[in-house]
Amino acid sequence: MAPMWVHALLASALALATLPAREGRREPAQRVGVQATLTEQLISCTPGAIRLSNGQQIASKNPIADALARCGPGSTITLSDGHYPAFGVGFAKKSEWNAPIHGGTRERPIVVRAQGQGARVVPRTSGDTIAIAQELTCGWITFEGLTIECGYRAGIMFYKLADSRRHEGFKFLDCHLVGGFDHAKGEGANSKWGVWGNCLAEFEFRGVRGRASVRDIRHEHGFYLQNLVGDVTIENVDGARLGRTFLQVVARPDWGPSGAGTLTVRNCSIEDPCIARGDDYKGGSALTLAGRHTGRAIFENNRYRCGFDPALAHLTREGVPFGTGAFVAWDAGGEPNGTLILRNNDFQIAPGCGDRPLVAIGGCREVALVGRNRFVAGHSAALEIDPITAKGLGSSKCGKVTIEPALVCEGALKLQGSVATPEQLAALAPRRE
């Protein structure tokens, strides 16, 4: 027997095919507030209208926001190809771009699904493209197959929260974040972040049917995540030509609690990040874990390449190698991170490139390099544990460190500033019982 959602889709298609002419008249959309009784819906959208499961078609200046405003848990919204305006969720205000709803539940999320490859959410003249607040507690919404053009600030903005509130259960599957800036030519859209998120829990940005992506961000990070309060997964994502990092995770004391939950970054491919002109082309390392994330951080099967595109080779300071580094963990002068696991990653920078260690790890209570990590340096060390700076240790000293012998380093492997001896590496190998 076919699942219920299949019957719903067939019913909707039949309604569209048999819609009488008088029902095709477009009428202004009426917003449904969060106090209204919201039942499970199947709503289809075009860039100028929404159509309800009963076949009624309603004109709309912001179809995604209008559709969401009519949805309760378990609803599905489908999007035909075309350009859709920016929208918000969870603001306690009346606006044509805001959906004042509580969203779905863990068991019955709201799903917003592109039907083809051409559903594109475009920014307004200012601000963010998708903005999510918790003025009205909302969560558990899944977006599938969208291309999201980044506004001058962010493609997806999760507003900063206070107290114990959280952004919970937001998922972006098979989505693409497009910044629109050509770094080689120094021209294009004025984007700042792909995703900016504070106090996230049960957040996912993943490729499921194919690869997701974040690319061509002008000023800063692909993912800039602060004070995580639950599990976060970034998986099967391609990142390319970013102003700063592919991912930076921080947990500033004045922005929320210490980071918690498991951060998983898996099967991601990163090329030529950290090349913003405003940072003198040195905007951090591609993957950055910057203190107070007390949960686990797992980086698995990721790929990093930098310096292999000749069109970008001029993006550096005179006398300084192109590129930065692939990975850094440190405590940012505060509370150390919890457990860090690097498994089966392949990080390579072109010969002569990189102005810092390819991989630098400090400020973690436990570190495990497991499986077959491969770190190929171009100019500096391939791996440094507890790096030394001009002021001494660059971060608090790591606690327990294990390095499996399958690790491949093409370039120096250093412990506290000195090249590791075979005896030191043998002491760091995991013990087999």
Secondary structure by P-SEA (a helix, b strand, c coil): cccaaaaaaaaaaaaaaaccccccccccbbbbccccccccccccccccccccccbbbbbbccaaaaaaaacccbbbbbbccccccccccccccccccccccccccccbbbbbccccccbbbbbccccccbbbbccccccbbbbcccccccccccccccccccccccccbbbbccbbbbccccccccccccccccbbbcccccccccccccccccccccccccbbbcccccbbbbcbbbbcccccccbbbbbbcccccccccbbbbcbbbbcccccccccccccccccccccccccbbbbcbbbbbcccccccccccccccccccccccccccccbbbcbbbbcbbbbbbcccccccccbbbccccbbbbccbbbbbbccccccccccccccccccccccbbbbccccccccbbbcccccccaaaaaaaccccc
